Amino acid sequence: MMFSHPAIRSRLEKLMGSNLVSLTDRVYMQRLQERILEDYAEAMDKRIKVREVSTYYLF
């Protein structure tokens, strides 16, 4: 099963605090979706800041 893949298991533990997945629990899946989106937005903000800094030093 794909949830046993180390990268997926690690990300689930980071986002949800556990690598156990409750596919049929609507609230759990909504919370997981929210946390995935939050994690993506944080990563995007970090990439933007890195680009801003590197662009700043080019000019």
N, C-alpha and C positions, 0 to 999 in steps of 0.2 A: 504494500500500500504506500502511496506517496507521502503520507504523514510520517513514515519511518525514515525518510530521507533526512540526513543530518542538518542540512541547511534549513529545511522547512521546520523541523523539530526545534531548532535553535530560535528561529524567528517567532514561532508560536510561544515559546517560553519567554522571549523578550517582550512580546506584545501582551500576552494574557497571563503570564506568571506560571504557566503549566503547558506541557505538551499534549495534554488530553484534549480532544476535540469532541464537541457535542453537536453533531451535524443537524440533529432534529430539534435542537433548542433554539427557537427564534430569537430570544433575547441575547443568548450567547453569540449567535451569528451576527446580529446587529452590532453588538459591542465589538466583536472582532473586526467588522467592516469599518467602524468608526476609528478604531486604533490603527488599522492599516492606512486609512486616509490621513490620519494625524501624523503617522510616521513618515509617509510619503511627503507631506507638506513640509515637515521639519527637514528632511533630507534635501528637498528642493530649495528651501531657504538657505541652507548651508552652501549648496552649489552656487546660488546666486551671489552670496557674500564673497565666496572665493573668486568668482569671476569679476565682481566689482573691484576687489582689491587688486587683482592682477591687471585689470584694465587701467586702474588708477596709476599704477606704477609704469605703465607703458607710455603714458602721455606726460 
